[in-house]
Amino acid sequence: MRSLTVALDARSYPIHIGSGLLSRADIILEHLEAPLAAIVSNETVAPLYLEALTSALRDLGVRVTEIVLPDGESHKDWQTLNLIYNALLDNRCERATTIIALGGGVIGDLAGFAAATYQRGIPYIQVPTTLLAQVDSSVGGKTGINHPLGKNMIGAFYQPRLVLADTQTLKTLPDRELRAGLSEIIKYGLIRDLSFFEWLEVNLEKILARDTDALVFAIERSCASKAAVVAEDERESGIRALLNLGHTFGHAIEAGLGFGRWLHGEAVAAGTMMAADLSRRHGWLPEEEFARILALLQRAGLPTQGPALGAAHYLDLMAMDKKVTAGKIRLVLLKKIGEGVISTEASEDEILAAIEASCRG
């Protein structure tokens, strides 16, 4: 097991990464306020892992409530959130109950937001089962739901008590989901870690082959990078916005197509290429580095072009993004590989050109 810490003073918490950790209910037990837990999962993950986790906790004397939700980004909404509240209330879950999110990013965001708001806040733990959730969404305390006009527009910053990433769960992950998680891993190399990007160029196929050592290294390096950023800027008032490379474009793709048509990581990959192209047009990212980014995303089997929603429609959707400040779209661009910057300098014409170029292919 590999461990690191998200350093937030009294609210600091550990991230444990390793194989077979779902059987280590003792690790979870030490982070419970009382022997009371509500496990939130979905119809895809629950048949695989819910019974084992529930049984392990019950063997240690924990009273467990199971909450199984429909699967998919299209269900990340008020209706599904209310299913969690209903189950918590029906089972008389109290403030000492800890919610355990067992699933991917959608489950983590839903369960975390429920924890942040139920009885004005109860503890929660992240047990991510997808690569994307293990390297990104489970860490940092962003919780929330989608609105038809924008992704993650309703939510709260609310930190978990523990993140437990079991790499064994990646063995049952569909190839498409595994590839989607790679977009967030590549992001860390692009914004602040050149040596990690270079490592990915050499070792990408090992990750795609689900080599345990390569996966653990990539997950740990990604989590360490995110933990450092979150510790410096928990509520995204500054440097944390760097973690949104490709996301403003990507969120527009998700909202424009309808949530669930593209996986989040797929939309982020196409958005990352739009950001890279915009960086190149702005005179920052060298041509040869643009080509390296394109090649790595293509090797990962990720989209490098966006859907043809219309450049003006993209811009309208991007104007709804949470990173808009004083009416200006804040974008994460690249000076070079390993050096991301938060910028409002790109002109509307440059942004439109980058979108149009991507959609034309």
N, C-alpha and C positions, 0 to 999 in steps of 0.2 A: 504494500500500500504506500502510495506517495501522498504527502499531505502538505498543504500550504494554508495561509491565513489571509482573510480579507480584514485588514487592520482598520477598524472603526471604533477605537477606544472600547467603551463598555459594550458596544454592539458588534464587536469583532466576532468572526465565526470561521470555523475550519472548512476546507474543501479536501475531501479524501477521494483519491483516484486509485482504482485497482480492479483486479479480477475477482469476482465472487463476493463482493461486498454486500449484496442484498441478503446474504445469509448472516451477516454480522448485525443482528438486531441489537446487540449490546451497545454498538456505537450510537445507534439512534436513541436507545434508552437513556443514555447519560445526558441527552439534550432535551428530554421531556420535563416539563414542570410538574406533571402528575402522570400516573399511568393511564392516560386517556389520549387516544389518537383517532383522527378521521383521515383515512387514506382516500385521496381523490385520484382517480385514474380514468381511462376511457375504454371503449368497447374493443379496441385493438390490443392495448397493452395489458388490460386486466386478465384476460385468459392466460397470458404468458407468465405474469409475475405477481399478481395480487394475492393469490392464495398463499404462496410461499412467504411473502412479507407479512401478511396478516397472521399466519400460523406462528412464525418466529417471534412476533411481538406478543401474541397471546401466551406463548410458552413462557414468556418473562413476566406475565401478569398484567399486561396492558389490555385495557378494554378498547376494542377497535370497532369503529364504524366505517363501513365500506361505501363509497360513493362512486358510481360508474357513470360516466358521461358519454354522449355521442362523440365520435372522433372527427377531427378536421377543423381547419381554420374558419370555415363557414359557421361553426358553432361557438366561436369566441365572441359571445354577445351577452346581452342582459338576460335573455331567456335561459341560457345555459348557466350563467352565474346564479340565477335564482334557484336552479336545481340544487346547487351546493347549499345555499341558505336554507332551503326547504328541508334537506336531509339533516343539516346541523340542528335545526329547530325540532324536527320530528324525533331526533334521537337525544334531545335535551343536552346537546353539547355545551359545555360551559367555558369560561374564560381560560381555564387551565388545560383545555383540550388543545393538542397540537395537530394542525393540519399537515399531512404529508403528501406532497405532490409527486405522484408516481407516473411519469410519462414524459412527453416532449415539451416543446416550448409553449404550446397552447395550454396544456394542463398546468404547467408551472405558472404561467401568467394568470390564468383563471383562479387557481387555488391560492396563489399569493395575494391576489386582489380580494378574494373572499376572506382570507386571514386578516388583511389590513383593515377590513371594514366590519366583520362580524363582531358584535358586541364591542365595537370601537377598537378592535385589534386583539388577535390571539396569536400565539407562536405558530410558525410553520417551518417545515424542512423540505428541501428540494432533493428528490431522488430522480435525476434526469435519465431517460432511457434512449435518447437519440444523440447523435454526435453533435448536432447544432446546440441542443440544450446543454450538453456537458461542457462545451467550450465557451458558451456565451450566455444564453438566456437564463440559466439557473443561477448565475453569479451577478451580484450587483444590486438586487432588490427592485428592479423594474417589474411592476405588475400591472395588469390592465386588460381591457377588452377593446374590440374594434367598434367603430361607428361606420355606417355605410359610406360616409364621406371621407373617412380617414382611419388609418391603422393605429391602434394603441392610443387613441385620442382620449380615452377615459381610463384613469388608473391612479396609482400611487407609488411612491418610492417606499418600499417596506422590505427590510432585510430579513433573510431567513436565519435560522439558528445553526444550520448545518447544510452543506451540499455533499451528497454521497453519490459519486459517479462510478458505477459498476460497468467496466468495459465488456463484461460478458453479455450485457443486454444488446450490444452492437452486433452480436452474431445473428440476431433475428431481425435486424434492421434491413428493410428493403434497400437495394442498391441506390435507388433514386434519393432516398432519405440520407444515406451516407454521403452521397455526392453533394447534396444540399448543405450538409454540415461543413464541408470543405471550404465553402465560400467564406464562412466566418473565420476559419483557421487562417486562410490566405490573407484575410483582412489584417490580422495582427502583424504579419510580416510586412505588409505594405505601409502601414501607418507609423510603425515605430521599431521594427526589428528586422533589419536587412539580413542578418545572419540566419534568422529563422526562415525567411523567404528563400534564401539559398539552400537551406536544408530541405525545404519542401520541394524545390526543383529536383533534388537528388532522390528524395524518398517518397514522392507522391504515390508511386505504384505500390509501395509497401502498405500505405494507409488504405488504398483501395482494395488490397488483398486482405485487409483486416489483421495485419501483423500486430500482435499484442504490444510488443515493445515500441513500435512506431506510433501506435495509437496513444499509448500512455505518454510518450514523450510529447506528442503534438497537443494532447489535451492539457497536460501539465504546463507546457510553455504558454499556451493560449490563456489558461486560467491565471497564471502568474502575471501575464501582461494586463489582463482585465482587472485583476485584484489591485495591482499597483495604481491603475488609473482611477478606479472607484475610491480607493483610500485617499487619493488626492482631491477628488472632485465627485463626491457622492451624488449630488443632485443635478449634475450636468450643467453647471453654470459656466464651465470653461473647458478644460482639456478633455473631459469625458465625451464631449461631442465628437472627438476624433473616432470613437468607436462606431460612428454612423457612416463610415465610408460606404458609398453605394446605396445607403438606406433611403435617402430622400427620393432618389429616382426609383428605387425598388418598391418603396411603399406606394408610389404612384402606379406602378405596374399592378401591384396586388389589388388596390382599390379600383383601378380602371377596368381590370379584367373581371373583378368579382372575387372576393376572398376565397381561397382554396383552389383556384384554377392553376396557379403556379405555387410551388412551395416557396416559403420565405427566402431560403437560401438561393433558390434559382433566381428570384427577382433581384436579390442583392448582387448576385454575380453579374447579371446584365447591367444593373445600376453601377457597379464598380467599373465596368468598361466605359460607361458613359462619363463617369467622373474622371477616369484616366484620359479619355479623349479630350474632355474639357480642359484638363490640366495641360495636355500637350498643346491645345489651341491657345491656351493662355501664355504659352512660352516657358512653361516650367518643366514638365516631364519630358526627358529626352526620347526621341523616336525609338531607340533600341530598347529602352526600358518599357515603353508601351508594348512593344512586341513581346517582351518576356512575360508581361502580365497576361496578355492575350493567350500566349502559348500555354501557360500554366493552367488557366481556367479551362481552356479547350481540352487539355490532357485530363483534367478532372471531370470532364463530361458535363460541364455546366453551360448554360446559355450565355453567349457573349453579345447577343443582340436583343433589343427589346421588341415587344409586340407593337404593331402599328396602331397605336391609339390616337395618333395625331399629336404633333409636337405642342400645339396650343393647349390640348387637353391635358397632356403631361404637366405643363406649366400651371394650369389651373389646380390640378391635384396636388402638385408640390407646394402651392401657396397655402394649402391647408396643413402643411407639416408642422410638427411641434417646434422645429428649429427655426421657424420664421421669427425674426426679430425686427420690430419697427417696420413691418411690411417687406423686409428684405429676406430672401431665401439664403440661409447659411448653408453652405456646402462644404463637405470635406474633400479637398483636392490633394494632389501629390506634387511636391517639389521634385521628389525622386523616390525610388523604391526605398522604404524605410523612413520616410519623412513626410508625414501627413500634416496638412495645415487646415485650419478652419477659416473660411473665406466668404466674404460677400462681394468680392471684387469682380467676379465674372459677370459680364454683361448679359442682358436677356438674349441678345443676338447670338452670343457664344453658346449659351445654354441650349437655345433652340437648334443651333447647328449641330451640336453634339448629339442631341436626341434624334434629329432627322437622319444623321449619318448612321446611327445605330439601327434605326428602324428600317433603313434602306438595305442594311447589310453591306 
